[in-house]
């Protein structure tokens, strides 16, 4: 082989390697995305489909047991978000709900899943609604720091509670017994009860910021509106502080410190775990997910 031929061969070999390498880089995201979707689907079937249904329509086999109906993911309508009323949630919003659950409901914190698995599940849930293909979430509503002076704001919050008509649903004392309470329904026609604000924990989370976020965003799919336009940031904090001032009692606790329908959620998960151990498909079909590596952490979180 002449030197010129050898040089030509070497150049072609290098170009070929570069071409293959470039092609691999271009194709890797598509391959990785497909793998993530398959993993996300498997995680969803094992951990979510029992309540939310295999198609994500909220019609899983366990739904008849539940007063608080599971979310219909196909609509892209999410209650708990950081984004304005009517907007899609962002990824962090979905991940937060998966990770912390929705207190007092059967939606338990999915801490038996690793952080990576929860992010993968977040991505898969977005594939269940066409909205995520055509819309983007709006920017989150900012949450300013909690005011340091409280007493005057509590008084203001009490007045705002009356002026905003909160008592129509939540009652004059916040006990969820307002004159409109018995007739409320969600966007799917299911009866919905306003929470008793004198009892902790709240569905959206245990921190003041969680309550501020709910007042700011509203709860899509429910009669609970956003107060972002009606009240200033300071006024929303005043309303938060007033609500916290009347939330003086804890909800009755059942097994393992769970409250409300969390107990039913635990039973559903335990049945699914047993199905998984027997080789069936369930919300924890990997062989008892909730019973394994993060059981103590999850129970600690649920007991807060």
N, C-alpha and C positions, 0 to 999 in steps of 0.2 A: 504494500500500500504506500503510495507516494505521500510526502508530507502535506501536499495541498489537499489530497483526498481525505487524509486523516483529519486535517483541520476542518474540512467541510462536514465530515461525519460528526465530529465533536460538536460543532455549532448546531447542527440539526438535532443532535441528541439533547443538548441543553434547551433548545427551543421547544422540543417535544415535552421535556420534563416540566418546563415552565407552563406550557399549555395545559397539561394535565393537572398541574398544581392549581392554576387559575380556575380551571373548570371545577375542580373539587371545592374551592372556596366559594364559587358562585352557587354551587348546588347544596352546600352544607346547610345553609339556613332553611332551605325547603325540606331537606331530609330531617333536620332537627325539629322543625315545626310539626311535621307529620308525626314524628315520634312523640312529641309532647302532647299532641291531640289524642293519640292512642292511649298514652299513660293517663291523661286527664280523664278520658272516657272511662277507663277502668276504675280510677279512683272515685269517679262520680257514681258509677253503678254500685260499687261496694259501700260507699259512705253516704250517698244522698238520694238515690233513686227510690228507696223505700218510702220516703215521704214526698219527694218532689216529682217522682215518676221518671221513667227511663227517657222520655222525650223532654223532660224539664217543664211539663205543663202543670205541675202541682197536683197531680192525680195519682200519686203512688199508692200502693196497697195499704199503707198505714193511715191514710188521710182520714178515714171515717172515725178513728180514735181521737182525733185532735179537734179542739175547739178553735185554736188559732191555726188557720189553714196555711199550709206551706206555700212559699212564693212560687208563682208561675214565671219561670225564667224566660219563657218564649216571648213575653211582651217587652222585656228590657226595662220593666218598671221595678225600681228598688226603693224600699222605704229608707234605708239607712245609708246616707251619702254625705259627702262634704260639699257636693255640687248643688247649684240652685234648683229650685222647684221645677220639675219637668225634665231636668237633664238626666242623662245617663250617669251612673256612678263611674268613678275612675277605678283603676286597678287596686289602689290602696284601700278604697272603700270596701270592695268585695273581699279582699284579703282580710281586712279587719273583722268583718262579720263572720267569715269562716273561722278565724282564729279565736274570737272572743264569744261567739255565739250570740243569741238574742235571749237575754234573761227573761225568765218566767214562761218561756215557750219551750217546745220540744227541740228547738234548734240549739244543740249543745256546742260548746267550743270544741273544735276538731283538732285538739292538741295531740291526739295520737298520731296525726300525720306530721311529717317533718315540715320544716319551713319551705323547703323546695317543693314538696308535694302540694302544699297549700297554694303556692304560687302557680303551679301547674294546673291545679283545679280552678283557680281564678281564671286562667286563660281559657279553659274548656267551657266554663259557664257562659262566657261571652259568645261562644259559637252557637249557643242555643237560641239566640235572638238575632233576627235580621237587622235590628236597629244598630248593632255594633258595626255592621258592615257599611252603613250609610251615614252614621252620625258620630261625632266625637263628644266626649264629656266636656262640659263647660269648666272653667277654672273654679277651684274650690272657693267657698266663702271663707275669708280669713277669720280666725278666732283670736281676738285680742286678749291680752293678759287679764286675769280676773282682778277686779278692783280691790284695793286694800281696805277701803272704807265700806262697811257693809250696812250699818244700821239705817242710814237714810235711804239707801237703795232698796232695802227690804220694804220700807214704807211705800216707796215709789212703785215697786213691783206689785204690791197688793192692789194699788189703784189701777195699774195697767191691766192686771188680771181681770178686774171688773170691766174696765173700759173696752178691752179687746173681745169681750163676750166669752171668755174661757169657761165661765160658770155654766153656759148653756149645755156644754157637754160634760165638763169635769165636775160640776157642782160648785156651789158657793163656798164650800169648805174643801174642795179639791178631792172629794171621795168618789168621783166617777159616776155621780148620780144626778147629773143635770137633767133638765126637762127634755133634751134632745137625745139623751144617751140611749134610750131603748129603741130608737128608730134608725140608728146609724148603720150603714153598710159600706163595705169597701167597693172598689171599682169592679169586682167580679160578682157582686151581689151577695157576698157573705156577710152575715151580721157581725158587727165589730163593736167592742166595748171600749170606751175611753178608760185609760188606766186610773186607778186610785192614786192620786199624787201624794197622798200622805204615807204611802208604803214604799219602802225600798226593797230591792233594787229596781231601777228603771230599765226598760228594755234596751235602750240605746247605749247603756254603759253606766258605770258607777261614778264617774268624775263630773265636776261642774262643766267642763268643756264639752262632754257628750250631750248634756242637756242644752247648752248654748247652741251646739251644732243642730240639734233637732228643731229648736225654735227658729233657727235661721233658714234651714233648708225645707222644713215641712216634711211630711211623710208621704211620698208619692203613692198613689193608689188608695189613699185613705182620706177621710174628711179633715185631717190635721193639716192646716195651711202653713205656708212660710210667713214669718214675720219680719223678714229681712227688709222689705220695703216699708212696712208700717212703723217699725221701731228702729231707733238708732242703736248702735252697738252698746252704748251705755244703758239704754232702756231694756235691751234684751238681757244684759247682765242683771239688771234690777229684777226682771221677771224670773230669771234663773235663781237668784238668791232668795226671792220670796218663796218659790216652789220648794227649794231646799229647806227653808225654815219651817214648812208644814210637813215635810217628809220625816216624821218623827218616829215612825214605827217600822219594824222589819216584817216582811211577809212571813207567814207560817212556813216552817221548813219541814221537808219530808226526809226520806232516806238520803244519807250522805250530804245533808245540808242543802239539797236541791229545793227549789221553790216552784210553785205552780206546775205548769206542764213540763218542766224539766224532768220531773219524775217519770212521766210517760215517755219522754225522749230517751231516758236511760233504759227503760224497759224495751223500747224499740231497738236500741243499739245492742242490748244484751241478747235479744232474740236473733238479731242479725249476726252477732258474734258466734252464737251457737250454730247457726246455719253455715257460717264459714268454717268452723271446726269440723262440721260434718261433711264438708266438701261442697256445700251449696253456695249460691251467690247471695251476699247480703251486704249491708252497709259497712261491714268490717270483715269481708270474706277472706282476708289474708290470714285469718286464724286468731281473731280476737283482738284486733287493733287496740280498742280502748283498754283491754285488759293487760296490755304489754308495756312498752318502754316508757310512756309518758303518763301512766295512770295516776301516779301521785301528784304530778304537776297539774293535771287537769282537775283533779278533785280539789286541790288547793285553790285553783282559780274559780271553780264553780261555787266554792264555799264562801267567797268574798261577799 
